[in-house]
Amino acid sequence: MDKKTLQIRAFKALKEAVREVIKEHKQSGRPLAVWRNGKVVKISASQASRAR
C-alpha cells in the first residue's frame, strides 16, 4: 500500500469517527468540546453537524 492510499484511508476513518461522535452526542444531549480561536468551547451536536 502506498503512502497516499494510507493517508486517504486514515482521513476517511477519521471523518467516520467524527460523524459517530456527533451522532452519539446528539442522541445523549451532551455538548461537544471544540477548539475555536485558541480556546476550547462547548457546542451542541447540532451546531457541529451544521459546521461540517
PyRosetta script that sets phi, psi and omega in degrees:
from pyrosetta import init, pose_from_sequence

init()
pose = pose_from_sequence("MDKKTLQIRAFKALKEAVREVIKEHKQSGRPLAVWRNGKVVKISASQASRAR")
pose.set_psi(1, 132.0)
pose.set_omega(1, -179.4)
pose.set_phi(2, -84.4)
pose.set_psi(2, 167.0)
pose.set_omega(2, -174.9)
pose.set_phi(3, -60.7)
pose.set_psi(3, -40.8)
pose.set_omega(3, -178.0)
pose.set_phi(4, -64.7)
pose.set_psi(4, -42.4)
pose.set_omega(4, 178.9)
pose.set_phi(5, -62.6)
pose.set_psi(5, -42.3)
pose.set_omega(5, 178.7)
pose.set_phi(6, -62.8)
pose.set_psi(6, -40.9)
pose.set_omega(6, 178.3)
pose.set_phi(7, -63.6)
pose.set_psi(7, -42.1)
pose.set_omega(7, 179.6)
pose.set_phi(8, -64.0)
pose.set_psi(8, -44.9)
pose.set_omega(8, 179.1)
pose.set_phi(9, -63.6)
pose.set_psi(9, -40.2)
pose.set_omega(9, 179.3)
pose.set_phi(10, -65.1)
pose.set_psi(10, -42.2)
pose.set_omega(10, 179.4)
pose.set_phi(11, -63.8)
pose.set_psi(11, -42.6)
pose.set_omega(11, 178.1)
pose.set_phi(12, -63.2)
pose.set_psi(12, -40.5)
pose.set_omega(12, 179.3)
pose.set_phi(13, -65.2)
pose.set_psi(13, -40.2)
pose.set_omega(13, 178.5)
pose.set_phi(14, -64.2)
pose.set_psi(14, -44.0)
pose.set_omega(14, 178.6)
pose.set_phi(15, -61.4)
pose.set_psi(15, -41.9)
pose.set_omega(15, 178.7)
pose.set_phi(16, -64.4)
pose.set_psi(16, -40.3)
pose.set_omega(16, 178.7)
pose.set_phi(17, -63.1)
pose.set_psi(17, -41.6)
pose.set_omega(17, 178.9)
pose.set_phi(18, -64.6)
pose.set_psi(18, -43.5)
pose.set_omega(18, 177.1)
pose.set_phi(19, -57.2)
pose.set_psi(19, -43.6)
pose.set_omega(19, -178.4)
pose.set_phi(20, -65.9)
pose.set_psi(20, -42.1)
pose.set_omega(20, 178.7)
pose.set_phi(21, -63.5)
pose.set_psi(21, -44.2)
pose.set_omega(21, 178.8)
pose.set_phi(22, -61.3)
pose.set_psi(22, -43.7)
pose.set_omega(22, 179.3)
pose.set_phi(23, -59.9)
pose.set_psi(23, -47.2)
pose.set_omega(23, -179.6)
pose.set_phi(24, -62.7)
pose.set_psi(24, -42.3)
pose.set_omega(24, 179.9)
pose.set_phi(25, -67.9)
pose.set_psi(25, -36.8)
pose.set_omega(25, 178.2)
pose.set_phi(26, -63.8)
pose.set_psi(26, -43.0)
pose.set_omega(26, -179.9)
pose.set_phi(27, -65.7)
pose.set_psi(27, -37.6)
pose.set_omega(27, -176.5)
pose.set_phi(28, -90.4)
pose.set_psi(28, -12.1)
pose.set_omega(28, -179.9)
pose.set_phi(29, 79.9)
pose.set_psi(29, 11.3)
pose.set_omega(29, 179.7)
pose.set_phi(30, -83.9)
pose.set_psi(30, 144.6)
pose.set_omega(30, 176.6)
pose.set_phi(31, -76.7)
pose.set_psi(31, 162.5)
pose.set_omega(31, 175.4)
pose.set_phi(32, -105.3)
pose.set_psi(32, 142.4)
pose.set_omega(32, 174.7)
pose.set_phi(33, -94.3)
pose.set_psi(33, 125.0)
pose.set_omega(33, 179.5)
pose.set_phi(34, -132.0)
pose.set_psi(34, 163.6)
pose.set_omega(34, -179.0)
pose.set_phi(35, -99.8)
pose.set_psi(35, 119.7)
pose.set_omega(35, 177.9)
pose.set_phi(36, -137.2)
pose.set_psi(36, 128.0)
pose.set_omega(36, 176.1)
pose.set_phi(37, 50.8)
pose.set_psi(37, 42.2)
pose.set_omega(37, 175.9)
pose.set_phi(38, 79.3)
pose.set_psi(38, 9.9)
pose.set_omega(38, -179.2)
pose.set_phi(39, -135.9)
pose.set_psi(39, 155.0)
pose.set_omega(39, 174.6)
pose.set_phi(40, -88.1)
pose.set_psi(40, 128.6)
pose.set_omega(40, 177.4)
pose.set_phi(41, -130.6)
pose.set_psi(41, 154.6)
pose.set_omega(41, 177.2)
pose.set_phi(42, -100.7)
pose.set_psi(42, 133.8)
pose.set_omega(42, 177.8)
pose.set_phi(43, -131.3)
pose.set_psi(43, 160.3)
pose.set_omega(43, 176.8)
pose.set_phi(44, -75.1)
pose.set_psi(44, 158.1)
pose.set_omega(44, 177.8)
pose.set_phi(45, -63.1)
pose.set_psi(45, -32.0)
pose.set_omega(45, 177.6)
pose.set_phi(46, -63.3)
pose.set_psi(46, -41.2)
pose.set_omega(46, 177.3)
pose.set_phi(47, -63.2)
pose.set_psi(47, -39.4)
pose.set_omega(47, 179.6)
pose.set_phi(48, -66.0)
pose.set_psi(48, -38.9)
pose.set_omega(48, 179.1)
pose.set_phi(49, -62.5)
pose.set_psi(49, -41.4)
pose.set_omega(49, -179.8)
pose.set_phi(50, -69.5)
pose.set_psi(50, -32.7)
pose.set_omega(50, -176.8)
pose.set_phi(51, -73.0)
pose.set_psi(51, -24.0)
pose.set_omega(51, -177.9)
pose.set_phi(52, -74.5)
pose.dump_pdb("model.pdb")
